[in-house]
């Protein structure tokens, strides 16, 4: 562990002790939320982000060491392992450097250089590489002409020697490292249309003749180019200026201007074109793809976090409506725990008679079930249904709220929904999901694959394993930050609680169904297969309101209950008194309760929990209202200022729902009066914004929006940071970016997929 902790601590500007403690806890099976919340003394109060970074870096280093061991074993078996080579392998700090060292010894398929070596031309290659002034290549080559070995002429001998030189240079670690750096710093990414595919691949027309410096290419553009290539419409290449690559190799291998040096120069150019350039391009593409994936995954994860942490209405009696025109609106009534009490279909949009009947049913149901809020899905007919309900005369005490229904159809057809409502059809399940989302978005959205929720960009193009890991981390972080009510939570929600997982979550709900509600956290120990370790990891994140111990409703961990009890005893009161009366808590001297295991960070957390047991970190619920009278895209006019809510943030801008069934795009250049490099630095999913309509394309149903101050300062290209804007790019690139802003062609419209049922 020590060999890892020193390097990681240096990379992350932490102490080795922090890294060692975190790594030890992770290896012992502790989860990230548990370590961040309940082991602050051990880690120096590291947050989840840093703990995840340590976890992932440890995994990378362990993979590197595993590969290092495999290479050393191979070199030993080949009897090629020298002290110098072993030192080089042990000193390699990256997988690329390790593979460069091993490349000359890696078993190869039969190559031109292999054939030349079989013909006995390696001594000639070595002689030419020495580049001694007196060497005459043709004279030396004459000694290697041998019909039996297949060397019939001087040129064949020299060509074979050059093949050996080309491959040896291609395998040289220093050459590969230098070229890798050149590709990264000076590489240009180019794309061209595949001949004959121009019409079929017209959505990629901006990239039919495209090039830009690789280091300036944003993640979404890289992913768009690679998708176009994968679909067969684009040919994409990455390389630096050829003359710079030649100059770099000449500087490394060419000595002077002797005739032998001339042969080496020819070999270098052949080796670069035939071996090094394709190899470096493959590596660079993988590196660029990995980098673009990382950005896309970060964007997706952050969007998901804000979506999951959206304000919750809480336990209320809710009527939920899944809108529809011809097929009617599915209406369900739910109790405060989200249990389905009633379902029916109304037809408010199929004539006056049906509308009057629908109005009477809505008012009757609201009165009969004591409805406190009405959730209306924001899909087809959503705005029209919202207007109908608001005009139904329900009274001002009932909140009418538009609810984002992205992914509701995915949930309604899922195994989870069938298990919850085996007798109901998909439309009723979808309506229930809409209502529950209003009560608690987090508890309901965890039932849906995050990739079906409609946030992020290019989710199907990025590394699916890394995406899943990041999204799982995000969901786990959110669930544990909010806490889970043990006696009402679904198995899907509990499966994300620290230390549990799907099987233990099912065991808990089965035990709860068989034995009734848990009276206290200690009851978890009776659940089959839930051992001491799982209890330790999970207990602090599970809440029991109105249980036998008031601390069970808080985030105070059971292991700290004796400390709180000592505080209460020392103050001559009960734990409940301590939680209820601020004056009692103010008298507590925390230093008296510091132990070897429990320090001030944990004690301060305990005091915060005593003041606000089980506090919800989410913002207070405040219903959002769209602009009155703006219900469809035809209602929009250029220059309108409208309220909206952000539904998705991407690298190229943000999508905003303004209540017309089509999200509008605020391009990154329209997010602010000032230059914005990363949209996520200033805007987030579910944020309320005011936007200006800048363009409406009715034919393609596309809306362009702006968040700039009307009449405010305009950003000049010269004001943008170096390399960030279009100021240094060719005019065609700026024109293509403008097309992207206005039309957000299909490669970019991926972010909208899944937003409407």
VOMIRO-478734 format. One line per 4 residues: number of its first residue (from 1); for each residue y, z, x of C-alpha. Coordinates in steps of 0.1 Angstrom, whole numbers. Example, Ala and Ser with C-alpha at 12.3 -4.5 7.8 and 13.67 -1.06 7.14 Angstrom:
// VOMIRO-478734
1 = -45:78:123  -11:71:137
***
This chain:
// VOMIRO-478734
1 = 0:0:0  23:8:29  22:-27:42  35:-40:9
5 = 61:-13:2  81:-19:33  86:-55:26  92:-52:-11
9 = 117:-23:-6  136:-45:18  136:-75:-5  147:-54:-35
13 = 170:-29:-17  148:1:-28  133:29:-8  97:25:3
17 = 89:57:-16  101:42:-48  79:11:-43  49:32:-32
21 = 52:55:-62  56:26:-87  27:7:-72  5:38:-73
25 = 13:44:-109  6:8:-118  -27:8:-99  -37:40:-118
29 = -32:21:-151  2:33:-161  22:8:-182  57:-4:-174
33 = 74:14:-204  56:46:-196  66:46:-160  103:38:-169
37 = 105:64:-195  83:93:-184  80:90:-146  116:88:-135
41 = 112:116:-109  85:96:-92  103:63:-91  139:74:-87
45 = 147:64:-123  138:27:-119  142:6:-151  117:-17:-166
49 = 132:-48:-150  127:-35:-115  93:-21:-122  82:-55:-135
53 = 96:-71:-104  76:-48:-82  45:-54:-102  48:-92:-100
57 = 57:-91:-63  27:-69:-55  5:-94:-74  20:-123:-53
61 = 14:-105:-20  -21:-96:-30  -28:-133:-37  -13:-142:-4
65 = -35:-117:14  -66:-129:-4  -59:-164:7  -52:-152:42
69 = -86:-135:44  -102:-168:32  -85:-188:58  -94:-164:86
73 = -130:-165:75  -130:-203:75  -114:-205:110  -140:-180:123
77 = -168:-201:108  -153:-232:124  -151:-212:157  -114:-222:159
81 = -99:-187:156  -79:-178:187  -57:-147:192  -26:-169:189
85 = -38:-186:157  -48:-152:142  -13:-138:149  2:-169:133
89 = -19:-165:102  -13:-127:100  25:-134:103  28:-160:76
93 = 51:-146:49  46:-173:23  17:-193:8  34:-225:20
97 = 37:-212:56  1:-201:55  -12:-234:43  9:-252:69
101 = -8:-232:96  -43:-239:82  -37:-276:74  -49:-290:108
105 = -82:-271:104  -87:-278:67  -118:-299:61  -105:-334:53
109 = -118:-365:37  -123:-395:59  -88:-408:70  -75:-435:92
113 = -70:-409:119  -106:-398:115  -118:-433:121  -96:-437:151
117 = -110:-405:166  -145:-418:160  -135:-448:180  -125:-426:209
121 = -88:-432:207  -77:-395:207  -71:-395:245  -48:-425:241
125 = -29:-407:214  -24:-376:236  -12:-398:264  14:-415:243
129 = 25:-382:228  32:-369:263  59:-397:265  60:-398:303
133 = 84:-424:316  58:-443:336  34:-448:308  30:-484:297
137 = 13:-483:262  -3:-517:264  -17:-511:299  -32:-478:288
141 = -45:-492:256  -64:-519:274  -88:-492:288  -98:-483:252
145 = -109:-518:241  -146:-515:232  -164:-538:209  -192:-514:204
149 = -168:-488:191  -149:-513:170  -118:-516:191  -113:-553:196
153 = -77:-556:208  -47:-539:223  -30:-537:190  -61:-521:173
157 = -62:-495:200  -24:-487:197  -26:-487:159  -55:-462:160
161 = -36:-440:184  -5:-441:162  -27:-431:132  -38:-400:151
165 = -2:-392:160  10:-397:125  -17:-373:111  -11:-347:137
169 = 26:-347:130  20:-346:93  -2:-315:100  24:-298:122
173 = 37:-266:107  72:-268:122  77:-304:109  66:-295:75
177 = 88:-264:73  118:-285:85  111:-313:60  105:-288:32
181 = 140:-274:38  155:-309:40  139:-319:6  152:-287:-9
185 = 188:-290:4  193:-327:5  167:-340:-19  178:-363:-48
189 = 159:-365:-80  158:-400:-95  144:-415:-126  139:-451:-138
193 = 126:-465:-171  90:-477:-169  90:-514:-174  82:-524:-210
197 = 86:-489:-223  124:-489:-229  123:-493:-266  95:-469:-272
201 = 110:-443:-250  146:-447:-262  150:-409:-266  151:-408:-228
205 = 177:-436:-225  201:-414:-206  176:-412:-178  167:-449:-175
209 = 189:-450:-144  196:-415:-133  200:-396:-100  216:-364:-89
213 = 213:-339:-61  182:-318:-67  199:-285:-60  224:-293:-88
217 = 199:-304:-114  198:-278:-142  164:-265:-155  166:-282:-188
221 = 173:-316:-172  144:-312:-148  120:-304:-176  133:-333:-197
225 = 127:-357:-168  92:-344:-161  84:-346:-198  96:-382:-199
229 = 74:-390:-169  44:-373:-184  48:-392:-217  49:-425:-197
233 = 85:-435:-202  101:-425:-169  92:-429:-132  106:-398:-114
237 = 109:-394:-76  124:-368:-53  133:-374:-17  161:-369:7
241 = 180:-397:25  153:-415:45  175:-418:76  180:-380:77
245 = 142:-374:75  137:-399:103  164:-382:124  148:-348:118
249 = 114:-359:130  128:-378:159  145:-347:170  113:-327:169
253 = 89:-352:185  106:-381:203  114:-375:239  138:-400:255
257 = 135:-438:252  104:-447:271  79:-473:258  55:-444:248
261 = 84:-428:229  88:-461:210  51:-459:199  56:-423:188
265 = 87:-434:168  67:-460:150  40:-435:143  66:-410:130
269 = 80:-435:105  45:-445:93  35:-409:90  66:-399:71
273 = 62:-428:46  24:-426:42  17:-388:46  46:-365:49
277 = 70:-378:23  43:-379:-5  31:-345:5  66:-330:6
281 = 75:-346:-27  45:-331:-43  54:-297:-29  90:-300:-39
285 = 82:-311:-74  60:-281:-78  88:-259:-65  114:-274:-87
289 = 91:-272:-117  83:-235:-110  121:-229:-107  128:-247:-139
293 = 100:-228:-156  114:-195:-144  148:-203:-160  132:-214:-192
297 = 110:-184:-194  139:-161:-187  159:-177:-215  130:-176:-239
301 = 123:-139:-231  160:-129:-235  163:-147:-267  131:-131:-280
305 = 144:-97:-270  176:-101:-289  157:-114:-319  132:-85:-319
309 = 160:-60:-314  181:-73:-343  194:-45:-367  169:-33:-393
313 = 178:-24:-429  152:3:-428  129:16:-456  144:3:-488
317 = 131:-11:-521  134:-49:-514  131:-80:-535  124:-110:-513
321 = 128:-147:-523  113:-177:-506  136:-204:-519  126:-238:-532
325 = 140:-265:-555  113:-283:-575  85:-260:-567  106:-229:-576
329 = 114:-197:-557  86:-172:-549  98:-137:-557  82:-105:-545
333 = 91:-69:-549  82:-44:-521  82:-7:-519  101:11:-489
337 = 69:7:-468  67:-30:-474  38:-28:-498  36:-57:-523
341 = 42:-44:-559  49:-76:-578  51:-113:-574  62:-143:-596
345 = 79:-177:-595  113:-185:-609  130:-219:-613  168:-214:-609
349 = 174:-250:-597  156:-271:-624  180:-270:-653  203:-246:-672
353 = 175:-233:-694  153:-224:-664  183:-210:-645  191:-186:-674
357 = 155:-175:-676  154:-170:-638  186:-149:-640  171:-126:-666
361 = 140:-121:-646  159:-113:-614  180:-87:-632  150:-72:-650
365 = 130:-70:-618  159:-54:-599  162:-27:-626  124:-22:-630
369 = 117:-17:-593  149:0:-584  157:-28:-559  182:-18:-532
373 = 184:-51:-513  175:-88:-518  163:-109:-489  166:-146:-493
377 = 150:-170:-468  175:-194:-451  153:-225:-454  154:-253:-480
381 = 174:-242:-510  184:-210:-493  221:-212:-497  218:-224:-533
385 = 195:-196:-541  218:-171:-524  247:-183:-545  225:-180:-577
389 = 215:-144:-569  250:-133:-560  262:-147:-594  234:-131:-614
393 = 255:-100:-621  233:-75:-602  260:-51:-593  277:-43:-561
397 = 251:-17:-550  225:-43:-543  229:-61:-509  221:-98:-509
401 = 211:-109:-474  201:-143:-459  171:-138:-437  160:-161:-409
405 = 126:-174:-419  116:-192:-387  79:-189:-383  73:-174:-417
409 = 50:-203:-426  30:-198:-394  25:-161:-403  16:-169:-439
413 = -13:-191:-428  -25:-168:-400  -56:-146:-399  -33:-115:-399
417 = -17:-126:-432  -51:-134:-447  -63:-100:-437  -33:-83:-452
421 = -32:-104:-484  -66:-120:-490  -60:-127:-526  -25:-142:-522
425 = -15:-177:-514  6:-187:-485  38:-189:-504  36:-152:-515
429 = 26:-141:-480  57:-160:-467  80:-142:-492  66:-108:-483
433 = 72:-116:-446  109:-125:-454  113:-92:-472  97:-72:-444
437 = 119:-89:-418  149:-75:-435  135:-40:-434  123:-42:-398
441 = 124:-75:-379  105:-61:-350  75:-48:-370  72:-82:-388
445 = 79:-106:-359  52:-91:-337  27:-106:-361  38:-141:-351
449 = 32:-160:-319  66:-158:-302  64:-196:-295  65:-202:-332
453 = 97:-183:-338  120:-211:-327  139:-198:-297  139:-210:-261
457 = 136:-245:-246  107:-267:-235  82:-240:-244  53:-264:-243
461 = 62:-279:-210  64:-247:-189  36:-226:-173  18:-212:-203
465 = 3:-183:-184  36:-171:-170  53:-177:-204  27:-155:-222
469 = 30:-128:-196  68:-127:-199  68:-128:-237  42:-101:-239
473 = 63:-79:-215  93:-85:-237  75:-76:-270  60:-45:-253
477 = 93:-34:-240  110:-38:-274  82:-21:-294  82:9:-270
481 = 120:11:-269  122:15:-306  90:35:-311  63:32:-337
485 = 57:52:-369  20:62:-364  12:67:-401  26:34:-414
489 = 25:9:-385  3:-22:-387  -24:-27:-361  -5:-57:-348
493 = 26:-35:-341  6:-7:-326  -13:-30:-303  19:-34:-282
497 = 23:4:-278  19:15:-242  -17:22:-234  -33:9:-266
501 = -40:-28:-271  -57:-45:-301  -90:-26:-302  -75:9:-300
505 = -48:-1:-325  -76:-12:-349  -94:21:-342  -63:41:-351
509 = -57:23:-384  -94:26:-393  -93:63:-386  -61:67:-405
513 = -76:48:-435  -107:70:-434  -91:104:-428  -56:101:-442
517 = -22:103:-423  -20:120:-389  -5:155:-392  4:155:-355
521 = 1:135:-323  -28:157:-311  -48:140:-339  -49:108:-319
525 = -75:125:-296  -100:123:-324  -97:85:-326  -129:69:-313
529 = -126:55:-277  -90:68:-273  -93:88:-241  -69:111:-222
533 = -54:82:-203  -46:62:-234  -32:93:-251  -10:100:-221
537 = 4:64:-221  8:61:-259  17:94:-273  54:95:-265
541 = 60:61:-282  43:70:-314  63:89:-341  52:112:-369
545 = 80:120:-393  76:152:-413  46:163:-392  35:198:-383
549 = 55:197:-350  91:185:-352  88:171:-317  63:146:-330
553 = 92:127:-346  109:123:-312  103:105:-279  96:138:-262
557 = 62:134:-246  36:160:-256  33:170:-219  68:183:-221
561 = 64:203:-253  59:236:-234  93:230:-217  110:227:-251
565 = 92:256:-264  103:277:-234  139:266:-241  136:277:-277
569 = 120:310:-268  147:317:-241  174:311:-268  156:332:-294
573 = 151:304:-318  125:278:-330  122:243:-317  134:231:-351
577 = 165:253:-347  171:238:-313  169:203:-327  192:211:-356
581 = 220:231:-339  241:216:-311  255:250:-302  220:262:-292
585 = 214:232:-270  248:236:-253  238:270:-240  208:256:-221
589 = 209:255:-183  186:226:-174  182:237:-138  161:267:-150
593 = 135:243:-162  131:220:-132  96:220:-119  78:200:-92
597 = 68:174:-118  97:176:-142  132:170:-128  167:166:-143
601 = 163:129:-154  134:139:-177  152:171:-189  183:151:-198
605 = 162:127:-218  146:156:-236  181:170:-245  191:136:-259
609 = 160:134:-280  166:169:-293  200:158:-304  188:126:-321
613 = 150:127:-325  134:93:-324  168:76:-322  167:38:-329
617 = 183:19:-300  191:-10:-323  226:-16:-338  233:-4:-373
621 = 226:-30:-400  256:-49:-413  249:-79:-436  262:-113:-426
625 = 278:-137:-450  283:-175:-446  315:-192:-456  318:-195:-494
629 = 314:-231:-507  298:-245:-475  262:-250:-483  252:-284:-470
633 = 261:-307:-442  281:-329:-465  305:-300:-471  316:-299:-434
637 = 348:-314:-421  360:-317:-386  383:-289:-376  368:-263:-400
641 = 366:-227:-386  334:-211:-399  314:-179:-393  280:-184:-379
645 = 251:-166:-363  234:-177:-330  198:-188:-336  190:-200:-301
649 = 205:-200:-266  194:-226:-240  206:-236:-206  228:-263:-221
653 = 244:-243:-249  237:-224:-281  226:-234:-316  245:-217:-344
657 = 235:-214:-381  266:-219:-403  246:-220:-436  240:-257:-441
661 = 203:-259:-433  210:-275:-399  220:-256:-368  249:-269:-349
665 = 251:-272:-312  278:-255:-291  274:-273:-258  279:-251:-227
669 = 312:-268:-221  324:-257:-255  313:-220:-253  346:-208:-238
673 = 381:-217:-227  368:-209:-192  339:-224:-172  305:-210:-182
677 = 276:-214:-158  249:-195:-177  253:-194:-216  233:-162:-217
681 = 259:-143:-198  283:-146:-227  262:-152:-259  230:-140:-274
685 = 206:-147:-302  217:-131:-336  253:-127:-323  279:-134:-349
689 = 305:-160:-338  333:-181:-352  330:-218:-345  350:-249:-350
693 = 334:-281:-363  341:-308:-338  318:-336:-351  294:-342:-380
697 = 269:-371:-378  255:-374:-413  231:-402:-404  213:-381:-379
701 = 221:-348:-395  237:-334:-363  266:-310:-360  287:-304:-329
705 = 306:-271:-327  330:-253:-304  338:-217:-296  369:-225:-277
709 = 402:-210:-289  419:-236:-311  448:-250:-290  437:-228:-261
713 = 436:-237:-224  412:-265:-215  390:-261:-184  398:-287:-158
717 = 370:-300:-137  387:-288:-106  386:-253:-119  348:-252:-121
721 = 328:-237:-92  317:-261:-65  286:-280:-76  287:-266:-111
725 = 305:-292:-131  307:-330:-133  337:-333:-108  314:-343:-79
729 = 289:-363:-100  289:-401:-107  307:-412:-138  274:-422:-154
733 = 261:-387:-151  292:-373:-169  288:-399:-196  252:-390:-201
737 = 261:-353:-203  286:-362:-230  259:-380:-249  237:-349:-246
741 = 265:-328:-259  272:-350:-289  238:-362:-299  214:-337:-282
745 = 187:-363:-281  151:-354:-288  143:-339:-253  170:-313:-260
749 = 164:-309:-297  131:-292:-288  150:-259:-292  154:-266:-329
753 = 117:-271:-335  102:-244:-357  137:-234:-371  129:-247:-405
757 = 97:-246:-424
***
